[in-house]
Amino acid sequence: MSKSLSKKSLPEKSSPKEVAAAASLDAAALPEEQAEFAEAVLAGLSAPRKAIPSRFLYDARGSELFEEITGLEEYYPTRTEIGLLERYAGEMAEAAGPAKTLVEFGSGSSRKTRLLIDALDGLETYVPLDIEESCLAQAKAALEADYVSLEILPQVADFTKPVKLPEAASGARLGFFSGSTIGNLDQREARRFLTNAGRSLGPGAGFLIGADLRKRPETLIRAYNDSRGVTAEFNLNLLARINRELGGDFDVSAFRHEAIYDGRFGRVEMHLISLEDQTVTLLGQRLRFREGETIHTENSHKYSLPEFRLLATDSGWRHEALWVDDDALFSLHLLRLPG
Ligand SMILES: C[S@@+](CC[C@H](N)C(=O)[O-])C[C@H]1O[C@@H](n2cnc3c(N)ncnc32)[C@H](O)[C@@H]1O
């Protein structure tokens, strides 16, 4: 199947809505996931402030690069969250109560989940859920080798939408949302996510969520601007993915990665900055970039403990327990949906 959309022309000055609508006409011929990607990219790059939702950073190559990021010296979140799980997984499992099914949103490699699985007595089913298929297949194969009696039911799904869990994911449920992926959502999106997750998990469910904490901007910038340039490659891979999957002609070397901290929102923002005035052709559209113009590709919101508590309770969850490392870098929260 051709991966590029037909070159139906729009007026030179189409609004983002018109562009997205035209793409959606042509995109009808594409698989749903790719059509959504096409619409989001065209709408996002036609807007006055260019932006592409961060979930599109994760194709197979993006997932590989993210795994590499988790091992970087500057990237403290993964090792800190793993440290918390190594130290407190037993306590977390006890506080969570008996769980038959563990449902993980944005599970990636499921590497740190092993610590939780090991601590949960009586767990029968694990549902890793991710937008990116290849990481799910790899995680399933690796887990099956070590947990022979655990049923593993991977789900390719977008957690920004309501998710229907498989029938077999029955009994008491515990949700897990690690890696501070919740920080990629803004306040409104995070509330919607928590409400939808509550509907999927059901009354009485527990939910263990990792959230990165507010800290010195220098530490944050280092974490998202590593010296080996892996985060830059992760961010720039989005343009390469657009070229591969949507037939774009981005010159990836004509953009650079930048991470900034915006204290007003308490978030790190990743951007791709155009190094020159340039025009890119994509899906029959000519998209102009001025020198210095940016494409906003990811937010990583950092929480204070009261902010996170408020987010949880505002979204219908009870805040039951909290674990924080000694340097107050990262937090894990146990929430409960009233029964
Ligand atoms: C920051 S990584 C965290 C991975 C893993 N949980 C960890 O802590 O190492 C985010 C993960 O969420 C997935 N993801 C991002 N947006 C998603 C979405 N809208 N729906 C489902 N999965 C998503 C990515 O593919 C990736 O595996």
The ligand as a Gaussian input file, in Angstrom:
#p B3LYP/6-31G(d) Opt

LIG

0 1
 C        8.371000       7.849000      28.855000
 S        8.134000       6.269000      28.135000
 C        7.971000       5.270000      29.623000
 C        8.136000       3.809000      29.366000
 C        8.113000       2.932000      30.639000
 N        6.820000       3.011000      31.286000
 C        9.193000       3.367000      31.582000
 O        8.872000       3.885000      32.652000
 O       10.393000       3.189000      31.248000
 C        6.487000       6.404000      27.557000
 C        5.877000       5.128000      27.030000
 O        4.486000       5.383000      26.775000
 C        4.146000       5.051000      25.443000
 N        3.141000       6.024000      25.017000
 C        3.318000       7.350000      24.795000
 N        2.148000       7.931000      24.488000
 C        1.209000       6.945000      24.514000
 C       -0.189000       6.899000      24.291000
 N       -0.862000       8.014000      23.980000
 N       -0.836000       5.717000      24.422000
 C       -0.161000       4.578000      24.746000
 N        1.165000       4.555000      24.955000
 C        1.845000       5.716000      24.854000
 C        5.439000       5.103000      24.655000
 O        5.404000       4.279000      23.508000
 C        6.451000       4.661000      25.713000
 O        6.596000       3.260000      25.722000

